[in-house]
Amino acid sequence: MTYTPELIAELELLALYNLGNVQEGLKVHNNATSRVQGAITRLHEKGLVTQADGGYLTSLGLDAAEHVQSLLTILTPQHA
């Protein structure tokens, strides 16, 4: 599997969701980069977020965001 720039952009957006408050969504404005706009649209098409411009995580999206954020925690070096 190849990690494309598009996939990385989607992962980065999933990492932005606040898992401590599922009632808090994201809004991607029309002045966002085309990379970010494309990523949120693809996440919507995949059924991970409720709106084409962001919104809330779906159940599947919540699972994905939890995995992304857990992986980032594992892979990020912790400074003592």
All heavy atoms as a GROMACS GRO file, in nm:
protein
  606
    1MET      N    1   0.084  -0.118   0.000
    1MET     CA    2   0.000   0.000   0.000
    1MET      C    3   0.089   0.125   0.000
    1MET      O    4   0.188   0.132   0.071
    1MET     CB    5  -0.092   0.002   0.121
    1MET     CG    6  -0.168   0.129   0.136
    1MET     SD    7  -0.288   0.120   0.268
    1MET     CE    8  -0.404   0.236   0.206
    2THR      N    9   0.047   0.222  -0.076
    2THR     CA   10   0.120   0.347  -0.086
    2THR      C   11   0.048   0.456  -0.009
    2THR      O   12  -0.074   0.468  -0.017
    2THR     CB   13   0.133   0.390  -0.233
    2THR    OG1   14   0.196   0.286  -0.307
    2THR    CG2   15   0.213   0.517  -0.247
    3TYR      N   16   0.124   0.532   0.066
    3TYR     CA   17   0.067   0.646   0.138
    3TYR      C   18   0.071   0.767   0.046
    3TYR      O   19   0.174   0.831   0.032
    3TYR     CB   20   0.144   0.671   0.268
    3TYR     CG   21   0.128   0.557   0.365
    3TYR    CD1   22   0.225   0.458   0.376
    3TYR    CD2   23   0.014   0.547   0.442
    3TYR    CE1   24   0.209   0.353   0.463
    3TYR    CE2   25  -0.002   0.441   0.532
    3TYR     CZ   26   0.095   0.344   0.540
    3TYR     OH   27   0.079   0.240   0.627
    4THR      N   28  -0.042   0.795  -0.016
    4THR     CA   29  -0.052   0.906  -0.110
    4THR      C   30  -0.071   1.036  -0.034
    4THR      O   31  -0.115   1.037   0.081
    4THR     CB   32  -0.170   0.885  -0.205
    4THR    OG1   33  -0.292   0.888  -0.127
    4THR    CG2   34  -0.160   0.754  -0.281
    5PRO      N   35  -0.041   1.148  -0.098
    5PRO     CA   36  -0.068   1.278  -0.034
    5PRO      C   37  -0.216   1.294   0.002
    5PRO      O   38  -0.249   1.355   0.104
    5PRO     CB   39  -0.024   1.380  -0.139
    5PRO     CG   40   0.076   1.308  -0.222
    5PRO     CD   41   0.030   1.164  -0.224
    6GLU      N   42  -0.304   1.236  -0.079
    6GLU     CA   43  -0.448   1.245  -0.051
    6GLU      C   44  -0.483   1.168   0.076
    6GLU      O   45  -0.560   1.218   0.160
    6GLU     CB   46  -0.529   1.190  -0.170
    6GLU     CG   47  -0.520   1.275  -0.294
    6GLU     CD   48  -0.394   1.250  -0.378
    6GLU    OE1   49  -0.320   1.154  -0.352
    6GLU    OE2   50  -0.369   1.332  -0.469
    7LEU      N   51  -0.428   1.050   0.092
    7LEU     CA   52  -0.454   0.970   0.211
    7LEU      C   53  -0.398   1.039   0.336
    7LEU      O   54  -0.464   1.045   0.440
    7LEU     CB   55  -0.393   0.830   0.197
    7LEU     CG   56  -0.409   0.736   0.315
    7LEU    CD1   57  -0.556   0.711   0.346
    7LEU    CD2   58  -0.336   0.605   0.289
    8ILE      N   59  -0.280   1.094   0.324
    8ILE     CA   60  -0.219   1.164   0.437
    8ILE      C   61  -0.304   1.284   0.478
    8ILE      O   62  -0.325   1.310   0.597
    8ILE     CB   63  -0.074   1.204   0.406
    8ILE    CG1   64   0.010   1.077   0.396
    8ILE    CG2   65  -0.019   1.299   0.511
    8ILE    CD1   66   0.149   1.096   0.343
    9ALA      N   67  -0.359   1.357   0.380
    9ALA     CA   68  -0.446   1.471   0.410
    9ALA      C   69  -0.571   1.426   0.485
    9ALA      O   70  -0.616   1.492   0.579
    9ALA     CB   71  -0.484   1.544   0.282
   10GLU      N   72  -0.627   1.312   0.447
   10GLU     CA   73  -0.744   1.258   0.517
   10GLU      C   74  -0.708   1.219   0.660
   10GLU      O   75  -0.783   1.249   0.754
   10GLU     CB   76  -0.799   1.137   0.441
   10GLU     CG   77  -0.858   1.174   0.306
   10GLU     CD   78  -0.890   1.054   0.220
   10GLU    OE1   79  -0.913   0.944   0.275
   10GLU    OE2   80  -0.893   1.070   0.097
   11LEU      N   81  -0.595   1.156   0.678
   11LEU     CA   82  -0.551   1.118   0.812
   11LEU      C   83  -0.529   1.241   0.899
   11LEU      O   84  -0.565   1.243   1.017
   11LEU     CB   85  -0.422   1.035   0.804
   11LEU     CG   86  -0.434   0.898   0.737
   11LEU    CD1   87  -0.296   0.838   0.716
   11LEU    CD2   88  -0.523   0.806   0.815
   12GLU      N   89  -0.470   1.345   0.840
   12GLU     CA   90  -0.446   1.468   0.915
   12GLU      C   91  -0.578   1.531   0.962
   12GLU      O   92  -0.586   1.581   1.074
   12GLU     CB   93  -0.367   1.568   0.830
   12GLU     CG   94  -0.222   1.527   0.811
   12GLU     CD   95  -0.147   1.615   0.712
   12GLU    OE1   96  -0.209   1.686   0.631
   12GLU    OE2   97  -0.022   1.610   0.716
   13LEU      N   98  -0.680   1.528   0.878
   13LEU     CA   99  -0.809   1.583   0.919
   13LEU      C  100  -0.872   1.499   1.029
   13LEU      O  101  -0.927   1.553   1.126
   13LEU     CB  102  -0.904   1.591   0.799
   13LEU     CG  103  -0.886   1.712   0.710
   13LEU    CD1  104  -0.980   1.704   0.591
   13LEU    CD2  105  -0.909   1.841   0.785
   14LEU      N  106  -0.864   1.368   1.018
   14LEU     CA  107  -0.919   1.282   1.123
   14LEU      C  108  -0.849   1.306   1.256
   14LEU      O  109  -0.910   1.296   1.362
   14LEU     CB  110  -0.909   1.134   1.084
   14LEU     CG  111  -1.004   1.090   0.973
   14LEU    CD1  112  -0.968   0.949   0.926
   14LEU    CD2  113  -1.149   1.097   1.019
   15ALA      N  114  -0.722   1.343   1.250
   15ALA     CA  115  -0.647   1.370   1.372
   15ALA      C  116  -0.691   1.499   1.440
   15ALA      O  117  -0.665   1.519   1.558
   15ALA     CB  118  -0.497   1.376   1.341
   16LEU      N  119  -0.760   1.586   1.367
   16LEU     CA  120  -0.805   1.714   1.424
   16LEU      C  121  -0.933   1.703   1.506
   16LEU      O  122  -0.963   1.792   1.586
   16LEU     CB  123  -0.828   1.816   1.311
   16LEU     CG  124  -0.705   1.860   1.233
   16LEU    CD1  125  -0.747   1.954   1.121
   16LEU    CD2  126  -0.604   1.926   1.326
   17TYR      N  127  -1.007   1.596   1.488
   17TYR     CA  128  -1.135   1.584   1.561
   17TYR      C  129  -1.110   1.564   1.709
   17TYR      O  130  -1.018   1.493   1.750
   17TYR     CB  131  -1.218   1.468   1.505
   17TYR     CG  132  -1.297   1.507   1.384
   17TYR    CD1  133  -1.244   1.495   1.257
   17TYR    CD2  134  -1.426   1.560   1.397
   17TYR    CE1  135  -1.318   1.533   1.145
   17TYR    CE2  136  -1.499   1.598   1.287
   17TYR     CZ  137  -1.444   1.585   1.161
   17TYR     OH  138  -1.517   1.624   1.052
   18ASN      N  139  -1.193   1.628   1.790
   18ASN     CA  140  -1.185   1.618   1.936
   18ASN      C  141  -1.262   1.494   1.980
   18ASN      O  142  -1.385   1.494   1.981
   18ASN     CB  143  -1.244   1.744   1.999
   18ASN     CG  144  -1.240   1.741   2.150
   18ASN    OD1  145  -1.195   1.644   2.211
   18ASN    ND2  146  -1.289   1.847   2.211
   19LEU      N  147  -1.190   1.391   2.017
   19LEU     CA  148  -1.255   1.266   2.057
   19LEU      C  149  -1.318   1.276   2.195
   19LEU      O  150  -1.400   1.192   2.232
   19LEU     CB  151  -1.155   1.150   2.053
   19LEU     CG  152  -1.094   1.122   1.915
   19LEU    CD1  153  -0.995   1.007   1.924
   19LEU    CD2  154  -1.202   1.093   1.813
   20GLY      N  155  -1.283   1.379   2.270
   20GLY     CA  156  -1.341   1.400   2.401
   20GLY      C  157  -1.480   1.460   2.395
   20GLY      O  158  -1.551   1.462   2.495
   21ASN      N  159  -1.519   1.508   2.278
   21ASN     CA  160  -1.651   1.570   2.261
   21ASN      C  161  -1.700   1.541   2.120
   21ASN      O  162  -1.668   1.615   2.026
   21ASN     CB  163  -1.643   1.721   2.286
   21ASN     CG  164  -1.777   1.789   2.274
   21ASN    OD1  165  -1.879   1.725   2.248
   21ASN    ND2  166  -1.779   1.919   2.293
   22VAL      N  167  -1.776   1.434   2.104
   22VAL     CA  168  -1.823   1.394   1.971
   22VAL      C  169  -1.926   1.491   1.914
   22VAL      O  170  -1.959   1.484   1.796
   22VAL     CB  171  -1.880   1.251   1.971
   22VAL    CG1  172  -1.770   1.150   2.001
   22VAL    CG2  173  -1.995   1.236   2.067
   23GLN      N  174  -1.975   1.584   1.995
   23GLN     CA  175  -2.068   1.687   1.947
   23GLN      C  176  -1.994   1.806   1.886
   23GLN      O  177  -2.055   1.901   1.841
   23GLN     CB  178  -2.159   1.734   2.060
   23GLN     CG  179  -2.249   1.626   2.114
   23GLN     CD  180  -2.340   1.569   2.007
   23GLN    OE1  181  -2.400   1.643   1.929
   23GLN    NE2  182  -2.348   1.437   2.001
   24GLU      N  183  -1.862   1.799   1.885
   24GLU     CA  184  -1.780   1.904   1.826
   24GLU      C  185  -1.731   1.856   1.690
   24GLU      O  186  -1.660   1.757   1.679
   24GLU     CB  187  -1.660   1.933   1.917
   24GLU     CG  188  -1.573   2.046   1.872
   24GLU     CD  189  -1.458   2.070   1.968
   24GLU    OE1  190  -1.483   2.069   2.091
   24GLU    OE2  191  -1.346   2.087   1.922
   25GLY      N  192  -1.773   1.925   1.586
   25GLY     CA  193  -1.734   1.887   1.451
   25GLY      C  194  -1.629   1.980   1.395
   25GLY      O  195  -1.572   2.062   1.464
   26LEU      N  196  -1.603   1.962   1.265
   26LEU     CA  197  -1.511   2.048   1.193
   26LEU      C  198  -1.584   2.113   1.076
   26LEU      O  199  -1.676   2.053   1.019
   26LEU     CB  200  -1.394   1.968   1.135
   26LEU     CG  201  -1.291   1.912   1.230
   26LEU    CD1  202  -1.183   1.838   1.151
   26LEU    CD2  203  -1.227   2.020   1.314
   27LYS      N  204  -1.544   2.230   1.040
   27LYS     CA  205  -1.599   2.301   0.924
   27LYS      C  206  -1.481   2.341   0.838
   27LYS      O  207  -1.392   2.413   0.882
   27LYS     CB  208  -1.678   2.424   0.970
   27LYS     CG  209  -1.715   2.520   0.861
   27LYS     CD  210  -1.830   2.467   0.780
   27LYS     CE  211  -1.879   2.578   0.686
   27LYS     NZ  212  -1.956   2.528   0.578
   28VAL      N  213  -1.479   2.293   0.714
   28VAL     CA  214  -1.376   2.331   0.619
   28VAL      C  215  -1.435   2.441   0.532
   28VAL      O  216  -1.529   2.419   0.457
   28VAL     CB  217  -1.330   2.211   0.534
   28VAL    CG1  218  -1.232   2.255   0.427
   28VAL    CG2  219  -1.267   2.105   0.624
   29HIS      N  220  -1.380   2.559   0.544
   29HIS     CA  221  -1.432   2.675   0.471
   29HIS      C  222  -1.383   2.676   0.327
   29HIS      O  223  -1.284   2.610   0.293
   29HIS     CB  224  -1.390   2.804   0.543
   29HIS     CG  225  -1.451   2.816   0.679
   29HIS    ND1  226  -1.577   2.865   0.699
   29HIS    CD2  227  -1.404   2.782   0.802
   29HIS    CE1  228  -1.606   2.862   0.828
   29HIS    NE2  229  -1.502   2.812   0.893
   30ASN      N  230  -1.450   2.754   0.244
   30ASN     CA  231  -1.416   2.756   0.102
   30ASN      C  232  -1.282   2.824   0.075
   30ASN      O  233  -1.231   2.815  -0.036
   30ASN     CB  234  -1.528   2.822   0.019
   30ASN     CG  235  -1.557   2.964   0.062
   30ASN    OD1  236  -1.488   3.018   0.149
   30ASN    ND2  237  -1.658   3.024   0.004
   31ASN      N  238  -1.224   2.888   0.174
   31ASN     CA  239  -1.091   2.947   0.156
   31ASN      C  240  -0.980   2.852   0.203
   31ASN      O  241  -0.863   2.889   0.202
   31ASN     CB  242  -1.080   3.083   0.224
   31ASN     CG  243  -1.096   3.077   0.375
   31ASN    OD1  244  -1.143   2.976   0.429
   31ASN    ND2  245  -1.062   3.184   0.444
   32ALA      N  246  -1.017   2.731   0.244
   32ALA     CA  247  -0.916   2.630   0.281
   32ALA      C  248  -0.845   2.585   0.153
   32ALA      O  249  -0.896   2.602   0.042
   32ALA     CB  250  -0.983   2.511   0.350
   33THR      N  251  -0.730   2.526   0.170
   33THR     CA  252  -0.655   2.478   0.053
   33THR      C  253  -0.735   2.370  -0.019
   33THR      O  254  -0.819   2.302   0.040
   33THR     CB  255  -0.519   2.420   0.095
   33THR    OG1  256  -0.541   2.301   0.173
   33THR    CG2  257  -0.436   2.521   0.172
   34SER      N  258  -0.706   2.355  -0.147
   34SER     CA  259  -0.775   2.251  -0.225
   34SER      C  260  -0.743   2.112  -0.169
   34SER      O  261  -0.825   2.022  -0.176
   34SER     CB  262  -0.737   2.260  -0.372
   34SER     OG  263  -0.598   2.246  -0.390
   35ARG      N  264  -0.625   2.097  -0.112
   35ARG     CA  265  -0.586   1.969  -0.049
   35ARG      C  266  -0.680   1.935   0.065
   35ARG      O  267  -0.728   1.822   0.076
   35ARG     CB  268  -0.442   1.983   0.000
   35ARG     CG  269  -0.388   1.862   0.071
   35ARG     CD  270  -0.239   1.887   0.111
   35ARG     NE  271  -0.180   1.771   0.170
   35ARG     CZ  272  -0.174   1.749   0.302
   35ARG    NH1  273  -0.224   1.837   0.386
   35ARG    NH2  274  -0.118   1.640   0.349
   36VAL      N  275  -0.708   2.032   0.152
   36VAL     CA  276  -0.796   2.010   0.266
   36VAL      C  277  -0.941   1.993   0.220
   36VAL      O  278  -1.012   1.905   0.267
   36VAL     CB  279  -0.783   2.126   0.368
   36VAL    CG1  280  -0.888   2.117   0.477
   36VAL    CG2  281  -0.643   2.126   0.429
   37GLN      N  282  -0.985   2.074   0.126
   37GLN     CA  283  -1.121   2.062   0.075
   37GLN      C  284  -1.144   1.925   0.011
   37GLN      O  285  -1.246   1.861   0.033
   37GLN     CB  286  -1.151   2.173  -0.026
   37GLN     CG  287  -1.165   2.309   0.038
   37GLN     CD  288  -1.194   2.418  -0.065
   37GLN    OE1  289  -1.231   2.390  -0.178
   37GLN    NE2  290  -1.175   2.542  -0.025
   38GLY      N  291  -1.046   1.880  -0.067
   38GLY     CA  292  -1.057   1.748  -0.129
   38GLY      C  293  -1.060   1.637  -0.025
   38GLY      O  294  -1.135   1.539  -0.038
   39ALA      N  295  -0.978   1.651   0.078
   39ALA     CA  296  -0.972   1.548   0.182
   39ALA      C  297  -1.104   1.535   0.256
   39ALA      O  298  -1.152   1.423   0.279
   39ALA     CB  299  -0.858   1.579   0.280
   40ILE      N  300  -1.166   1.647   0.291
   40ILE     CA  301  -1.291   1.638   0.366
   40ILE      C  302  -1.402   1.584   0.277
   40ILE      O  303  -1.489   1.508   0.323
   40ILE     CB  304  -1.329   1.774   0.432
   40ILE    CG1  305  -1.425   1.751   0.550
   40ILE    CG2  306  -1.386   1.871   0.334
   40ILE    CD1  307  -1.368   1.680   0.668
   41THR      N  308  -1.399   1.618   0.149
   41THR     CA  309  -1.498   1.565   0.055
   41THR      C  310  -1.484   1.413   0.044
   41THR      O  311  -1.584   1.340   0.046
   41THR     CB  312  -1.482   1.630  -0.084
   41THR    OG1  313  -1.505   1.770  -0.070
   41THR    CG2  314  -1.580   1.573  -0.185
   42ARG      N  315  -1.361   1.365   0.034
   42ARG     CA  316  -1.339   1.220   0.026
   42ARG      C  317  -1.382   1.150   0.155
   42ARG      O  318  -1.441   1.040   0.150
   42ARG     CB  319  -1.192   1.190  -0.005
   42ARG     CG  320  -1.153   1.225  -0.148
   42ARG     CD  321  -1.013   1.176  -0.182
   42ARG     NE  322  -0.909   1.231  -0.095
   42ARG     CZ  323  -0.853   1.350  -0.110
   42ARG    NH1  324  -0.890   1.429  -0.208
   42ARG    NH2  325  -0.758   1.390  -0.026
   43LEU      N  326  -1.356   1.212   0.270
   43LEU     CA  327  -1.400   1.151   0.396
   43LEU      C  328  -1.553   1.141   0.400
   43LEU      O  329  -1.608   1.042   0.449
   43LEU     CB  330  -1.349   1.232   0.516
   43LEU     CG  331  -1.198   1.226   0.542
   43LEU    CD1  332  -1.160   1.320   0.655
   43LEU    CD2  333  -1.155   1.083   0.573
   44HIS      N  334  -1.620   1.241   0.346
   44HIS     CA  335  -1.766   1.236   0.339
   44HIS      C  336  -1.812   1.125   0.244
   44HIS      O  337  -1.904   1.049   0.276
   44HIS     CB  338  -1.821   1.372   0.294
   44HIS     CG  339  -1.969   1.375   0.285
   44HIS    ND1  340  -2.035   1.373   0.164
   44HIS    CD2  341  -2.065   1.376   0.381
   44HIS    CE1  342  -2.165   1.375   0.186
   44HIS    NE2  343  -2.185   1.376   0.316
   45GLU      N  344  -1.749   1.116   0.129
   45GLU     CA  345  -1.784   1.012   0.032
   45GLU      C  346  -1.762   0.872   0.089
   45GLU      O  347  -1.833   0.778   0.054
   45GLU     CB  348  -1.704   1.031  -0.096
   45GLU     CG  349  -1.744   1.155  -0.175
   45GLU     CD  350  -1.649   1.189  -0.288
   45GLU    OE1  351  -1.539   1.127  -0.298
   45GLU    OE2  352  -1.683   1.281  -0.365
   46LYS      N  353  -1.666   0.859   0.177
   46LYS     CA  354  -1.637   0.730   0.241
   46LYS      C  355  -1.726   0.703   0.362
   46LYS      O  356  -1.716   0.598   0.424
   46LYS     CB  357  -1.490   0.726   0.284
   46LYS     CG  358  -1.394   0.728   0.166
   46LYS     CD  359  -1.250   0.737   0.213
   46LYS     CE  360  -1.156   0.741   0.093
   46LYS     NZ  361  -1.015   0.753   0.134
   47GLY      N  362  -1.812   0.799   0.395
   47GLY     CA  363  -1.903   0.780   0.507
   47GLY      C  364  -1.843   0.804   0.643
   47GLY      O  365  -1.896   0.757   0.744
   48LEU      N  366  -1.733   0.881   0.650
   48LEU     CA  367  -1.667   0.904   0.778
   48LEU      C  368  -1.711   1.033   0.847
   48LEU      O  369  -1.698   1.045   0.968
   48LEU     CB  370  -1.515   0.904   0.759
   48LEU     CG  371  -1.456   0.774   0.703
   48LEU    CD1  372  -1.306   0.789   0.684
   48LEU    CD2  373  -1.487   0.657   0.791
   49VAL      N  374  -1.760   1.129   0.768
   49VAL     CA  375  -1.811   1.254   0.823
   49VAL      C  376  -1.949   1.282   0.764
   49VAL      O  377  -1.984   1.233   0.657
   49VAL     CB  378  -1.715   1.374   0.798
   49VAL    CG1  379  -1.582   1.352   0.869
   49VAL    CG2  380  -1.694   1.399   0.650
   50THR      N  381  -2.026   1.364   0.835
   50THR     CA  382  -2.168   1.383   0.799
   50THR      C  383  -2.192   1.481   0.686
   50THR      O  384  -2.298   1.477   0.624
   50THR     CB  385  -2.249   1.428   0.922
   50THR    OG1  386  -2.192   1.551   0.972
   50THR    CG2  387  -2.248   1.322   1.031
   51GLN      N  388  -2.098   1.571   0.660
   51GLN     CA  389  -2.118   1.674   0.558
   51GLN      C  390  -1.997   1.678   0.464
   51GLN      O  391  -1.885   1.648   0.506
   51GLN     CB  392  -2.135   1.812   0.622
   51GLN     CG  393  -2.252   1.822   0.718
   51GLN     CD  394  -2.385   1.812   0.648
   51GLN    OE1  395  -2.403   1.867   0.539
   51GLN    NE2  396  -2.478   1.740   0.707
   52ALA      N  397  -2.020   1.723   0.342
   52ALA     CA  398  -1.911   1.732   0.244
   52ALA      C  399  -1.809   1.838   0.282
   52ALA      O  400  -1.696   1.837   0.232
   52ALA     CB  401  -1.968   1.761   0.105
   53ASP      N  402  -1.846   1.930   0.372
   53ASP     CA  403  -1.750   2.032   0.418
   53ASP      C  404  -1.711   2.010   0.564
   53ASP      O  405  -1.665   2.100   0.631
   53ASP     CB  406  -1.806   2.172   0.397
   53ASP     CG  407  -1.932   2.199   0.478
   53ASP    OD1  408  -1.986   2.106   0.540
   53ASP    OD2  409  -1.976   2.315   0.479
   54GLY      N  410  -1.730   1.890   0.613
   54GLY     CA  411  -1.689   1.856   0.750
   54GLY      C  412  -1.802   1.797   0.830
   54GLY      O  413  -1.848   1.687   0.804
   55GLY      N  414  -1.848   1.872   0.927
   55GLY     CA  415  -1.954   1.821   1.012
   55GLY      C  416  -1.900   1.733   1.122
   55GLY      O  417  -1.787   1.750   1.170
   56TYR      N  418  -1.982   1.636   1.159
   56TYR     CA  419  -1.948   1.547   1.269
   56TYR      C  420  -1.898   1.414   1.216
   56TYR      O  421  -1.924   1.376   1.102
   56TYR     CB  422  -2.072   1.523   1.356
   56TYR     CG  423  -2.130   1.651   1.410
   56TYR    CD1  424  -2.243   1.707   1.353
   56TYR    CD2  425  -2.069   1.718   1.516
   56TYR    CE1  426  -2.296   1.826   1.402
   56TYR    CE2  427  -2.120   1.837   1.565
   56TYR     CZ  428  -2.234   1.890   1.506
   56TYR     OH  429  -2.284   2.008   1.554
   57LEU      N  430  -1.829   1.342   1.301
   57LEU     CA  431  -1.786   1.207   1.266
   57LEU      C  432  -1.907   1.113   1.270
   57LEU      O  433  -1.990   1.121   1.360
   57LEU     CB  434  -1.681   1.157   1.365
   57LEU     CG  435  -1.545   1.224   1.361
   57LEU    CD1  436  -1.464   1.185   1.484
   57LEU    CD2  437  -1.471   1.191   1.233
   58THR      N  438  -1.914   1.024   1.173
   58THR     CA  439  -2.011   0.916   1.179
   58THR      C  440  -1.955   0.809   1.273
   58THR      O  441  -1.842   0.823   1.323
   58THR     CB  442  -2.033   0.856   1.039
   58THR    OG1  443  -1.908   0.798   0.996
   58THR    CG2  444  -2.082   0.960   0.939
   59SER      N  445  -2.029   0.704   1.295
   59SER     CA  446  -1.979   0.595   1.379
   59SER      C  447  -1.850   0.538   1.321
   59SER      O  448  -1.753   0.515   1.393
   59SER     CB  449  -2.086   0.486   1.391
   59SER     OG  450  -2.039   0.378   1.467
   60LEU      N  451  -1.849   0.516   1.191
   60LEU     CA  452  -1.729   0.466   1.124
   60LEU      C  453  -1.616   0.568   1.132
   60LEU      O  454  -1.500   0.534   1.155
   60LEU     CB  455  -1.760   0.434   0.977
   60LEU     CG  456  -1.646   0.378   0.894
   60LEU    CD1  457  -1.595   0.246   0.952
   60LEU    CD2  458  -1.691   0.360   0.749
   61GLY      N  459  -1.650   0.696   1.117
   61GLY     CA  460  -1.551   0.801   1.127
   61GLY      C  461  -1.491   0.810   1.265
   61GLY      O  462  -1.370   0.836   1.281
   62LEU      N  463  -1.573   0.791   1.367
   62LEU     CA  464  -1.523   0.792   1.504
   62LEU      C  465  -1.422   0.679   1.525
   62LEU      O  466  -1.316   0.700   1.583
   62LEU     CB  467  -1.638   0.781   1.604
   62LEU     CG  468  -1.601   0.780   1.752
   62LEU    CD1  469  -1.525   0.906   1.791
   62LEU    CD2  470  -1.726   0.763   1.838
   63ASP      N  471  -1.454   0.561   1.475
   63ASP     CA  472  -1.359   0.449   1.484
   63ASP      C  473  -1.228   0.485   1.414
   63ASP      O  474  -1.120   0.461   1.468
   63ASP     CB  475  -1.418   0.323   1.420
   63ASP     CG  476  -1.528   0.260   1.500
   63ASP    OD1  477  -1.543   0.293   1.621
   63ASP    OD2  478  -1.603   0.177   1.443
   64ALA      N  479  -1.238   0.542   1.294
   64ALA     CA  480  -1.118   0.577   1.217
   64ALA      C  481  -1.037   0.683   1.290
   64ALA      O  482  -0.914   0.671   1.300
   64ALA     CB  483  -1.158   0.626   1.078
   65ALA      N  484  -1.102   0.786   1.341
   65ALA     CA  485  -1.032   0.894   1.411
   65ALA      C  486  -0.964   0.841   1.537
   65ALA      O  487  -0.852   0.882   1.570
   65ALA     CB  488  -1.128   1.007   1.445
   66GLU      N  489  -1.029   0.751   1.608
   66GLU     CA  490  -0.968   0.691   1.727
   66GLU      C  491  -0.840   0.617   1.690
   66GLU      O  492  -0.738   0.628   1.759
   66GLU     CB  493  -1.066   0.598   1.798
   66GLU     CG  494  -1.177   0.671   1.869
   66GLU     CD  495  -1.285   0.578   1.923
   66GLU    OE1  496  -1.293   0.460   1.880
   66GLU    OE2  497  -1.364   0.625   2.007
   67HIS      N  498  -0.845   0.540   1.580
   67HIS     CA  499  -0.727   0.465   1.537
   67HIS      C  500  -0.615   0.560   1.494
   67HIS      O  501  -0.499   0.539   1.530
   67HIS     CB  502  -0.762   0.370   1.423
   67HIS     CG  503  -0.841   0.252   1.467
   67HIS    ND1  504  -0.792   0.152   1.549
   67HIS    CD2  505  -0.969   0.217   1.440
   67HIS    CE1  506  -0.885   0.062   1.571
   67HIS    NE2  507  -0.994   0.099   1.506
   68VAL      N  508  -0.649   0.662   1.417
   68VAL     CA  509  -0.549   0.759   1.371
   68VAL      C  510  -0.483   0.826   1.490
   68VAL      O  511  -0.359   0.836   1.498
   68VAL     CB  512  -0.614   0.864   1.278
   68VAL    CG1  513  -0.522   0.983   1.256
   68VAL    CG2  514  -0.652   0.802   1.145
   69GLN      N  515  -0.564   0.873   1.583
   69GLN     CA  516  -0.508   0.946   1.696
   69GLN      C  517  -0.429   0.854   1.789
   69GLN      O  518  -0.327   0.895   1.845
   69GLN     CB  519  -0.619   1.022   1.769
   69GLN     CG  520  -0.673   1.134   1.680
   69GLN     CD  521  -0.775   1.221   1.748
   69GLN    OE1  522  -0.776   1.237   1.868
   69GLN    NE2  523  -0.862   1.281   1.668
   70SER      N  524  -0.471   0.730   1.803
   70SER     CA  525  -0.394   0.634   1.883
   70SER      C  526  -0.259   0.606   1.818
   70SER      O  527  -0.155   0.603   1.886
   70SER     CB  528  -0.470   0.502   1.898
   70SER     OG  529  -0.583   0.520   1.978
   71LEU      N  530  -0.259   0.589   1.688
   71LEU     CA  531  -0.134   0.563   1.617
   71LEU      C  532  -0.039   0.682   1.629
   71LEU      O  533   0.082   0.664   1.651
   71LEU     CB  534  -0.163   0.532   1.470
   71LEU     CG  535  -0.042   0.492   1.386
   71LEU    CD1  536   0.024   0.368   1.443
   71LEU    CD2  537  -0.085   0.469   1.243
   72LEU      N  538  -0.091   0.802   1.618
   72LEU     CA  539  -0.007   0.920   1.634
   72LEU      C  540   0.055   0.926   1.773
   72LEU      O  541   0.171   0.963   1.790
   72LEU     CB  542  -0.086   1.047   1.606
   72LEU     CG  543  -0.112   1.077   1.458
   72LEU    CD1  544  -0.208   1.193   1.445
   72LEU    CD2  545   0.017   1.103   1.386
   73THR      N  546  -0.024   0.888   1.873
   73THR     CA  547   0.027   0.887   2.011
   73THR      C  548   0.140   0.785   2.025
   73THR      O  549   0.244   0.813   2.086
   73THR     CB  550  -0.086   0.854   2.110
   73THR    OG1  551  -0.185   0.954   2.099
   73THR    CG2  552  -0.035   0.845   2.253
   74ILE      N  553   0.122   0.670   1.965
   74ILE     CA  554   0.224   0.565   1.973
   74ILE      C  555   0.352   0.605   1.900
   74ILE      O  556   0.462   0.582   1.949
   74ILE     CB  557   0.169   0.433   1.914
   74ILE    CG1  558   0.057   0.379   2.003
   74ILE    CG2  559   0.279   0.330   1.893
   74ILE    CD1  560  -0.025   0.268   1.940
   75LEU      N  561   0.338   0.668   1.785
   75LEU     CA  562   0.454   0.697   1.700
   75LEU      C  563   0.524   0.829   1.733
   75LEU      O  564   0.637   0.850   1.690
   75LEU     CB  565   0.412   0.699   1.553
   75LEU     CG  566   0.365   0.565   1.496
   75LEU    CD1  567   0.320   0.581   1.353
   75LEU    CD2  568   0.474   0.459   1.508
   76THR      N  569   0.458   0.915   1.809
   76THR     CA  570   0.518   1.044   1.842
   76THR      C  571   0.616   1.027   1.959
   76THR      O  572   0.576   0.978   2.065
   76THR     CB  573   0.410   1.146   1.878
   76THR    OG1  574   0.322   1.160   1.766
   76THR    CG2  575   0.471   1.282   1.910
   77PRO      N  576   0.741   1.067   1.939
   77PRO     CA  577   0.838   1.054   2.049
   77PRO      C  578   0.796   1.137   2.170
   77PRO      O  579   0.752   1.251   2.156
   77PRO     CB  580   0.968   1.108   1.991
   77PRO     CG  581   0.944   1.131   1.847
   77PRO     CD  582   0.799   1.128   1.822
   78GLN      N  583   0.809   1.079   2.285
   78GLN     CA  584   0.779   1.148   2.410
   78GLN      C  585   0.908   1.196   2.471
   78GLN      O  586   1.000   1.118   2.496
   78GLN     CB  587   0.707   1.053   2.507
   78GLN     CG  588   0.577   0.997   2.453
   78GLN     CD  589   0.476   1.105   2.421
   78GLN    OE1  590   0.456   1.195   2.501
   78GLN    NE2  591   0.413   1.095   2.305
   79HIS      N  592   0.916   1.327   2.493
   79HIS     CA  593   1.037   1.383   2.553
   79HIS      C  594   1.027   1.376   2.705
   79HIS      O  595   0.927   1.414   2.764
   79HIS     CB  596   1.055   1.529   2.510
   79HIS     CG  597   1.069   1.541   2.362
   79HIS    ND1  598   1.183   1.502   2.295
   79HIS    CD2  599   0.984   1.585   2.265
   79HIS    CE1  600   1.167   1.524   2.166
   79HIS    NE2  601   1.047   1.574   2.145
   80ALA      N  602   1.132   1.324   2.766
   80ALA     CA  603   1.134   1.307   2.913
   80ALA      C  604   1.161   1.436   2.983
   80ALA      O  605   1.214   1.529   2.939
   80ALA     CB  606   1.236   1.203   2.951
   0.00000   0.00000   0.00000
